[in-house]
Amino acid sequence: MLETSARLLRLLSLLQMHRDWSGTELAERLGVTTRTVRRDVDRLRELGYPVHAAMGSLGGYRLGAGAALPPLLLDDDEAVAVAVGLRTGASGGVSGIEEPSLRALNKVEQVLPTRLRHRLSALEKTMVAIPPRNAPTVDAAVLTAISAAIRAAETLRFDYVRHDGAETRRDVEPHRLVNWGRRWYLVGWDTERAGWRTFRADRMALRTPNGPRFTHREPPDGDVTAYMQRTMGRDMWPYHCRVILHAPAERFAGQIEGTVTPIDEHRCRVEMATDSFDLVVFVIGMLDVGFEVESPPGLKAHLRKLSTRFAAAADDMEIRESRNRESRNRESGNRDAASG
């Protein structure tokens, strides 16, 4: 009986490799006859595993999808990867999956052998996840509804909050969901504006029912990844800053999230897109080089405001230091007079 059970598990493991196996191939792998393979396949079917069989030279056995989720067989690396993924999902940017992730993780950890528990415990004890402050979360139901509309080629109707807080109504032919960092975005064709647009999923409030069916268009820029890299790098941000740094361009390789273009051997131009001038000021301040602001005027005004504030703080410090020196000098003079 133990030998039969072990063979069934081995057979199930082979079928989960997502390929077609002929009866002869499975028999050779398991060291049994093709007749035994057929009996074992029938046993798996009785246990709820949908094993499909096709006749002919191109036929074979394949594990399909069923109405219920049967037990899965995972090797060591797969089991650890699933556990780490579930732990990450429990603290990720998608709301509504935290509790299911922890429940699934608990089930996986309960059946892990001791050697794998030690590996997973070492990972959990040595890894630290720091969630970003005020990180937006998107409801899992929203992502599911968007995905369903993409697959069904149905127009999405939703209310949207722009980065400036304005609310708009959109009808969009959804193309792809994109996970960028800790955020989810929808790339789609805005029917009213007749152009490709990108929307943050956490700012979308879906309306029901969906709109009319549509035919999927060719992706923007020929590839959604290329489109996102271009638009996320510049087009989506409200401020586009151009600054001349008094240093050669090669000095800043890999240090700036922006475009660095040489002007001459002593200067370069930096272009950055952002939603905050403070970030640009911080980056430039960290570089510790002279610079000139080309645009926009708002960045220059922001620097003037900061310089006034910092100068006032520096003046206050000098005044305090001057008073302290005067106080020390008086105390020293008093001690000298007393000793004389």
Order of alpha helices (4+ residues) and beta strands (2+ residues): alpha-alpha-alpha-beta-beta-alpha-beta-alpha-alpha-beta-alpha-beta-beta-beta-beta-beta-alpha-beta-beta-beta-alpha-beta-alpha
